[in-house]
Amino acid sequence: MGSATSELPSQRTPLADAAETGLKIVIVGGFGVGKTTLVRSVSEIRPLNTEEVMTQAGVGVDDTSEVAGKTTTTVAFDFGRISLNERMVLYLFGAPGQERFWFLWDRLFSGTLGAVVLVDTRRMDESWYAIDRLEHHKLPFVVAVNRFDDETTRYSLDEIRQSLALPEHVPLIDCDARVRQSGKDVLITLVDHLYALATAQETT
């Protein structure tokens, strides 16, 4: 991706005294898809990152063919926070992307109300495991396609939905993980989806 335009806040934002609803959200997806970037771009506090420099130990283990410029990787999780309004706060957990760290996902899912699956169209097959685990845990989720500047083919959302065998009721949107407003739009889409599901359950 090109230069970051994350519009990070210049200082930490205190949590509003009126905040009464905290929602735990997990961001999952393949290696190098932009999970850390998304958390960093939207968080109103300095995000907690567990990034480590990639070493020779990962050669032959981590597939870096599509992310040749990547030098660090998340080894546990990323954490950030964003207030959607005076009463609703989202706690964001970015999951590690490498297959060798997938065993951490089930623990991160504990207490989670919903999730974002971040997709890189150059490696869409890496999204299947994330979708499978969320469906296994019966966790609501939305899928956000992180558009990269060097995409050789720009697939439409309909083509991506078909490729991922994604049901029509699951929201699917484009995003740019570097841009704060784009990341907020993804989270708002998820909250709206959770609200719609909760409302539907109340009326049945």
N, C-alpha and C positions, 0 to 999 in steps of 0.2 A: 504494500500500500504506500501511498505517497506521504507527504508531510502531515503530521498530526494537526487536527483542527478541533481539539476536544473541548475548547472553551472552559477549561478548568476554573473553578472559583478561586479568587485570589487569596482567600483566607477560609479557615474552617467555619462552618455554620453551626451554631448551637442548636440542639434539638428543642423544638418548640415545647413549652410547658403544657400546651393543650393536646399534644399528641397522645392518642389513646389506643390506636390500632397499629400494631407492628406485624408486618407480613414477611415471612422468610421466603426468599426467592433464590433458586439455584440456576446458574447459567452453565449449560453443558454443551459439548461439541467436540470435534476432533482436535488434534494437535495443531497449534498455530492458527486457529480459526479466528481469534480475536477476542476471546473471553476476558483476558486480563485488560485489554484495551477498553472493552465495553464497561467493565466495572470502574476503571480509572476515569473514563470520560464522564460518567454520570454521577459519581459519588460526590456528595457535598462535604465529606470529610476526607482527610488524607487516607487513601485506601491502604489496607494491610495486604502486602504481597508476600508470597513465599517463593519468589523467583530465584533460581540458581543458574549460574553460568553453565552452559552445556559443555561437556567434556568428551574426551575420546571414549569414555565408557559407554556413551550412547550410540556410537557408530555401529551400524548394523542392527540396532534395536529400535531406534526412533527413525521414522521415515521423514527425512527433511528434503525430499526431492522438490516439493512445491513451496518450501519455505527456506530456501538456501541462505537467506540473510538473517535468519533467526539465531540469536546467540544465547538467549536465556529461556528458561522454561519453568512453569509452575509445578512445584513438587508436593504441595498440599492443597491449598485453596487461596483464593483472593477474597477479600472482604471489603465491602463498602456500604454506604447508607445514602438514601435519598428520600426526602419528604415530598410526597405528591401533593399534599395540602396540609392545612394546619393540624389535621387529626390522623392522617394516614402516613406511615413511614414504612419504607421497604428496606429490609436488610438483605444485601446481595452477597451471594457466595458463588464465586467462579470456580468450577471444578477443574482439576488437571486433565489435560487432553490425551496424554500418552496412555497406551493400552496397559502398560505396567503399573499405572496408578489408578486404574478403573475400580479397583477394590475399595477405594475411598468413597466412591459415589454413593453407595447404599447408606453410609453413615451420614453423608451430607444431606441425603433426602429426608432424614428423620426430622419431623416437625415442619417440613416444607409444604406450603400451600399451592405452589405452582412453579413452573420452570420455563426457561427460554432455551430452545435448541438453536445454537448458532451454526449456520451452514456456510461452507465454502464450496461454491459450485465446481471448483476444480477437483474436489475430493468428496463428493456427496456420499460415497459409500461409507465414510467415517461417521456419518450421522445416524446410520441405522441402529447402531448399538445404543446410542443415547435415547432414541425414540423407543426402542424395545424395552429398556430399563424403566423408563417413565411409564409406559403402558403396563409393565409388570407391577409397578408400585401403585398403579391407578392414580397417578398424579396428573392434573391438568397441565397443558403446556401450549406454548405458541412456538412457531418456527420463524426465525429471522434470518434472512439471506444477507450475509455480510458481503457487499459488493467490493471486489478488489480491482485496483486500477489495471492490473495486468491480465484480466480475464481474456482469454483468446476467443471464447464463445460466450455470449450473454444469453443465458437461458431465461425464458419467461417464467413467471410464477406458476402458470398452469403446467409447464413442462416439468418444473421442479416438484410440484405436488404429485404429478404422475410418477416421476422417478422414485420418489420416496414412499409411494403408495399411501399418501397422507389423506385421511378422511376429510370430507368437506367441512366438518364442524370445527376442525383445528385451524385457527388463524395462521395465515402465512403472509409475511410482509418483507419488503426490502428494508435494508438499513445500512448505515455506515457507522461502524463501531467507534470510529474516531470522533464523531460529532455528537456533542452532548444532547442536542435536541432530538436527533435521530434515535439515540439510545433511550431517551425518555419516552419517545413514541412507542418503542418496543414494549417498555414496561407498562405503559398505560394500556396498550393493547392486551397485555396479559391480565392486568387488573380488571379490565372490562369483561374479558373472557371468564374470569373467576366469578365475577358478579353475576353474569348471565347464567352460569351453571348453578350458582347458589339459588338464584331466583327461580329457575326451572325446577329445582328440587323441592322448593317450598310450595310450589303450586301443584305438585303431583301427590 
